[in-house]
Amino acid sequence: MLINRPSFIDEIRKSIRNNPVTAIMGPRQCGKTTLARSIAKTTDSIIFDLEDPTDFELLLQNPKMILQQQKGLVVIDEVQRNPDMFRLLRVLADEADAPRKFLILGSASPDLIQKSSESLAGRIGFVNLTGFNLMETGIKSLDKLWKRGGFPKSFLGTDEEQSFSWRENFIQTFLERDISNFGFNIPAVTLRRFWLMLAHYHGQIWNGAEFARSLGVSEPTVKRYLDILTGTYMIRQLQPWHENLKKRQVKAPKVYIRDSGIVHALLGMEADAILTNVKSGASWEGFIIEQLLSRLSTRDFYYWRTHTGIELDLMVLKSGKRLGFEVTFSETPKITRSMLSAREDLKLDQLFIIYNGHRLVALEHSIIAVPASNIVDFDFLSSGCKGS
């Protein structure tokens, strides 16, 4: 089975045209190398893989001389293994009429590396790659994508057993090898325990004190663990929205494991047990939020909650509009007092209830129930289905 990723390929090619350096950032094994190699095949190119000891040593000896010899597209994979590379790329990017463009691939965010955004400001375009999403797999694969997650080798596994086994091995390799390769000296058993705790708290508000007590470490230490998993694209910290209201609002982020398949593997939820597991609703919520963010392509997204319990799962600012989203695993969408309060307090243009049913229906003025199976085709900005 081949999954095409045309939107990401177009975004990467556009960035290469417009910038001397383009960075494809995303979790390990999400398909960065596959996309980069497919693009490299269409032009003069050379690929350096810093996980290959030969390439790593080659670019460690005299990288400037070696890279200056290259023409066309220069691909550098797993660039975070040599953070000093970013300073060199700045020099090369500033060369007048340089005969080369750089495409760098990384499994740790610029904030975590703390080099690329500082060294290459104004010279670099970022493309944030995820695992497969519903726009790529098709809506008929919704259930499979939720249960297996979007990592290509998990989603494309020959059966559920192979998919689950791949995810277990991915978690082990990430903890035992990748974290140390990123330069962090944290015992694998400690980080596994922390990650497992996060899986149980998936979709809840971050409480550093509780995590610190459970692990027997300080709050700054557990926050560092959280930031590392966030910076390696394993965790999403959904930030709170603050409105100028006469209501006390929560200021801590909500934490989600970004890939639903990884949630299920951490919690031992094999495919036939997911629907009956107590965490199925939280897993579904995180999965749908990820799909909405992929669908809407915006960096302005938040959750909102007051200390009295009024909450909105997701608020997106897009094209001058405020769009609210409530996610439910129920097959019957219902308007709650919390939704009505959020609509009024946040002055939402539209509020959408994303639910596990089949009818697309307006429940009230500016409140629409949208089946999860309609996420791909529904036009959230004009509140109508494409082609309708």
Secondary structure, 3 states (H helix, E strand, C coil): CCCCCHHHHHHHHHHHHHCCEEEEECCCCCCHHHHHHHHHCCCCEEEEECCCHHHHHHHHHCHHHHHHCCCEEEEEECHHHCCCHHHHHHHHHCCCCCCEEEEEEECCCHHHHCCHHHHCCCCEEEEECCCCCHHHHCHHHHHHHHHHCCCHHHHCCCCHHHHHHHHHHHHHHHHHHHHHHCCCCCCHHHHHHHHHHHHHCCCEECCHHHHHHHHCCCHHHHHHHHHHHHHCCCEEEECECCCCCCCCECCCCEEEECCHHHHHHHCCCCHHHCCCCCCHHHHHHHHHHHHHHHHHCCCCEEEEEECCCCEEEEEEEECCEEEEEEECCCCCCCCCHHHHHHHHHCCCCEEEEEECCCCCEEEECCEEEEEHHHCCCEECCCCEECCC
